[in-house]
Amino acid sequence: MTVISSTKNPEALSFVLVAELDADVKRVWQIWEDPRQLERWWGPPTWPATFSQYEFTPGGEASYYMTGPEGEKGYGWWRITDIEAPHRLEFDEGFADDNGAPVEAMGSAHATVTLEDIGGRTRMTVHSVFESEEQMNQMMEMGMEEGMREAAGQIDALLAEPARA
C-alpha cells in the first residue's frame, strides 16, 4: 500500500500522512500541478473531485467539489501560498458553499506537501495544521484520516500510467 503512516498530534493541532510512491519526484509533482491528474485521486474513491478552478502559482486559488455516491456535492477551496517545484507545495484549504465561497464557520487548515527522493522513488508527506483542537476533532470525526488514506491509495494506479507531456 502506498500510505505508510498517518499520525494525529492534538498538541500540535496537526495531521501528517506519509506515502511512498513508485515514481520519481518529478512524476509525483505532476499529480499535484495538473488538475486533471489531481482530481483522479484527491478525495476517496466514492467521493471523486472535480476542480473547476486551479491556479497553480503562489497566490493562486483553486475551487473544487467532490461528488458522493448519491450525487451529493461537497465543495472546497485552496489558496496556494508557496511552491518550490518539484519538492514543496503549501496551501490553505477549507470548505466552501455551493457558490465556492469559503465557509468561515468551518475554519481553514494549512497544508504543506513535501516530496523527497528515496532512491528513485518518492516519499510524499502531507502535513496539515488546524486552527484549533475543536476544528481538528471535527475534521477527524468527518472521516478526514480515512478519506486521505483512501485518496492517496489511488495514486499508484495513476503513476503506473505514462506521464503526460
C-alpha positions in Angstrom: 0.0 0.0 0.0 1.1 3.5 -0.8 0.4 5.1 2.6 2.9 4.1 5.2 1.6 6.2 8.1 -1.0 8.7 9.3 -0.5 10.5 12.6 -2.7 12.8 14.6 -1.0 15.2 17.0 -3.6 17.1 19.1 -0.9 19.2 20.9 0.5 20.4 17.6 -3.0 20.6 16.0 -1.6 18.6 13.1 -2.3 15.5 11.0 0.5 14.0 8.9 0.1 11.5 6.1 3.2 9.8 4.6 3.2 7.7 1.5 5.9 6.1 -0.6 5.4 6.1 -4.3 7.0 4.1 -7.1 7.9 7.1 -9.3 10.5 9.8 -9.2 9.8 13.2 -7.6 9.2 15.0 -10.9 6.5 12.5 -11.9 4.8 12.7 -8.5 4.9 16.6 -8.7 2.8 16.3 -11.9 -0.1 14.8 -9.9 -0.2 18.0 -7.9 0.3 20.6 -10.6 -2.1 19.1 -13.2 -5.7 19.5 -12.1 -6.9 16.6 -14.4 -4.4 14.2 -12.6 -5.1 15.7 -9.2 -8.9 15.1 -9.5 -8.2 11.5 -10.2 -7.0 10.9 -6.7 -8.0 13.9 -4.5 -10.8 12.5 -2.5 -11.8 9.0 -1.6 -12.9 6.7 -4.5 -16.6 7.1 -3.5 -16.2 10.9 -3.5 -14.2 11.9 -6.6 -13.1 15.5 -7.0 -13.6 17.9 -9.9 -11.6 21.1 -10.0 -13.4 23.9 -11.6 -10.6 26.4 -11.0 -6.9 25.7 -10.5 -4.3 28.4 -10.5 -1.1 26.6 -9.6 1.0 29.6 -8.7 1.8 31.3 -5.3 -1.3 33.4 -4.5 -3.4 31.2 -6.9 -6.8 29.8 -5.9 -8.4 26.5 -6.5 -12.1 25.6 -6.3 -13.4 22.0 -6.4 -16.2 19.8 -5.4 -16.4 16.2 -4.5 -19.4 14.1 -5.7 -20.8 11.5 -3.3 -22.3 8.2 -4.2 -25.8 9.6 -4.2 -24.8 12.6 -6.3 -24.4 15.0 -3.4 -21.7 17.5 -3.6 -19.2 18.8 -1.1 -17.3 22.0 -2.1 -13.8 23.1 -1.1 -11.2 25.7 -1.8 -7.4 26.1 -1.8 -5.3 29.2 -1.6 -1.7 28.4 -2.7 0.8 30.1 -0.5 4.1 28.7 -1.7 5.5 26.5 -4.5 9.1 25.2 -4.7 8.8 22.8 -7.7 9.2 19.9 -7.6 9.7 19.4 -3.9 7.3 21.6 -1.9 3.8 23.0 -2.1 1.9 24.9 0.6 -1.7 25.9 0.6 -4.6 27.0 2.9 -7.7 24.9 2.5 -11.3 24.8 3.7 -14.9 24.1 2.9 -16.9 26.2 0.5 -20.6 26.8 -0.1 -22.4 25.9 -3.3 -21.0 29.1 -4.9 -17.4 28.3 -4.0 -17.2 30.9 -1.2 -15.2 29.8 1.9 -17.4 28.7 4.8 -15.7 30.8 7.6 -17.5 28.9 10.4 -15.6 25.7 9.4 -12.2 27.4 9.6 -9.3 26.6 7.4 -6.2 24.4 7.6 -2.7 24.9 6.2 -1.2 22.0 4.3 2.5 21.5 3.4 3.3 18.8 0.9 6.9 17.7 0.6 8.3 15.3 -2.0 11.6 13.6 -1.2 13.7 11.3 -3.4 14.3 7.9 -1.8 16.4 6.1 -4.3 14.4 6.9 -7.4 11.1 6.5 -5.5 9.3 9.4 -3.7 8.3 9.9 -0.1 5.3 12.2 -0.1 4.4 13.9 3.2 1.2 15.9 3.6 1.3 17.9 6.9 -2.0 19.7 7.8 -2.2 22.2 10.6 -5.6 23.2 12.0 -6.8 26.4 13.7 -8.0 24.7 16.9 -8.4 21.3 18.6 -12.2 21.6 18.0 -11.7 22.0 14.3 -9.2 19.2 14.1 -11.5 16.9 16.0 -14.4 17.8 13.8 -12.4 17.0 10.7 -11.3 13.6 12.1 -15.0 12.8 13.0 -15.9 13.7 9.4 -13.5 11.0 8.2 -10.5 13.0 7.1 -7.9 10.4 8.1 -9.7 7.6 6.3 -10.5 9.8 3.4 -6.9 10.9 3.0 -5.6 7.4 3.2 -8.2 6.2 0.6 -7.3 9.2 -1.7 -3.6 8.5 -1.5 -4.2 4.9 -2.1 -5.3 5.8 -5.7 -2.0 7.4 -6.6 -0.2 4.1 -7.5 -2.6 3.4 -10.3 -2.3 6.9 -11.7 1.5 6.8 -11.6 1.5 3.4 -13.4 0.2 5.2 -16.5 2.5 7.0 -18.9 3.3 10.6 -17.8 1.7 13.4 -19.7 3.9 15.9 -21.5 
